[in-house]
Amino acid sequence: MYADCHLHTSFSGDSDTPPREQIEKAISLGMKRICITDHHDYDVISDIDFDLDFPKYFEELSRLREEYRDRIEICTGVEMGLQSHISGYLEELSLKYPFDYIIGSVHFVDGLDPYYDEYFDTHRDNAYERFFEVTLNRIKKISSFDSLGHLDYIVRYGRKHGLSYSYGEFAEYIDPILKVLIEKGKALECNTGALARGMTEPNPCREVFLRYRELGGEMVTLGSDAHSPDSVGSAFVTAGEMLRACGFKYYAVYRERKAEMMKL
């Protein structure tokens, strides 16, 4: 079973799952390595507290890493919310703690999370365009991450607002993002969370991975975005088949911020 490198636990404001439960589920699936990547969205206004308690986080994961060392390798990561105005803070944070892996994700745009209807009410005519424009600007400015998480995260919630989506519709916005990732040596995450939610495509969709490969992209990461044990490793077989069909032979797993290429 592929390594799951996007997992959340009770250290994330939107999960109640103890780290041990995620670890045990990964072991039961035959995984040899995982990376726990709890949320840290700094300087946002939300009903959920997305500020990660790093000292407690590292203390607990260090203890669990030692406890499970003969059963599974546990890497320590973070899913950092990318925002241009805190680029300096994010860079300092990436150097302050001994992360194995950092996912850079866009969750808040103009102070709003697309998870909530208010984002779509505010950006009624350009919801997707605005999201991709902001993503591009942020990854141009910020380099303190290893892989871009769920590039088209917004489509998970746009469909209930009647919005259509395909790579072709938004290629002019997505292509520049892919080119910046390639230029900076950053990976593109294949996030199976959408499949676990009943959608037919991962984030991003298959056409985006085809285009990324066509442009010369080689670095992909794999994560379930699981907030509970039932989603750990969700749809990984499907995702692996899709990535191979798109021309990828390997996926990246990070240790001490360095990529190790694993066969798909």
TAFEN-V683805 format. One record per run of one state. SS is the DSSP state (H for helix, E for strand, - for the rest). FROM is the first residue (numbers start at 1). LEN is the number of residues. If there is no record, write none. Layout:
ss=SS from=FROM len=LEN
ss=SS from=FROM len=LEN
This chain:
ss=- from=1 len=3
ss=E from=4 len=4
ss=- from=8 len=11
ss=H from=19 len=10
ss=- from=29 len=4
ss=E from=33 len=8
ss=- from=41 len=13
ss=H from=54 len=14
ss=- from=68 len=5
ss=E from=73 len=9
ss=- from=82 len=2
ss=H from=84 len=13
ss=- from=97 len=4
ss=E from=101 len=5
ss=- from=106 len=2
ss=E from=108 len=2
ss=- from=110 len=2
ss=E from=112 len=2
ss=- from=114 len=3
ss=H from=117 len=6
ss=- from=123 len=4
ss=H from=127 len=15
ss=- from=142 len=5
ss=E from=147 len=2
ss=- from=149 len=6
ss=H from=155 len=7
ss=- from=162 len=6
ss=H from=168 len=17
ss=- from=185 len=2
ss=E from=187 len=5
ss=- from=192 len=1
ss=H from=193 len=4
ss=- from=197 len=6
ss=E from=203 len=1
ss=- from=204 len=2
ss=H from=206 len=9
ss=- from=215 len=5
ss=E from=220 len=4
ss=- from=224 len=2
ss=E from=226 len=1
ss=- from=227 len=2
ss=H from=229 len=3
ss=- from=232 len=4
ss=H from=236 len=10
ss=- from=246 len=4
ss=E from=250 len=6
ss=- from=256 len=2
ss=E from=258 len=6
ss=- from=264 len=1
